[in-house]
Amino acid sequence: HDNYQLVLNTLGQPLSTFGSTWELCQVIRDAMIAHTDAYDKAKILHRDVSAGNILIAPDRSGLLINWDMSKRMDV
C-alpha cells in the first residue's frame, strides 16, 4: 500500500482557531461524519483522528486530513 501526497495550497485553518464552542462542535462533527463515511462506504479507518488532523475549511466546515495511517478493514 503506497500513499503519495501533493500539497499545492493550504486547505484550512488549525482546529485551535475556532471562533466559538458551536463552531468547534460543528467542525468535529464534520470530521466524524467523514470518518464514518470512509468506513461505511470504503471500509477504511483513519486511525489517527486528533486535533492536528482536523482543519477548519474556508466555509467553516470541518476537514479530516492526513490519512497516512489509515487501514483498509475489508482485507
TAKA-V699235 format. One record per residue. NEAR is the number of other C-alpha atoms within 12 Angstrom. Layout:
{{NEAR} {NEAR}}
This chain:
{{9} {9} {11} {9} {10} {8} {9} {6} {7} {14} {21} {24} {26} {27} {30} {20} {20} {25} {16} {13} {13} {13} {22} {25} {20} {25} {35} {32} {22} {24} {32} {27} {21} {26} {32} {19} {17} {22} {20} {15} {15} {18} {17} {22} {26} {29} {20} {20} {25} {21} {24} {21} {29} {37} {34} {33} {25} {16} {14} {27} {29} {32} {35} {38} {33} {26} {26} {20} {17} {23} {21} {19} {15} {11} {8}}
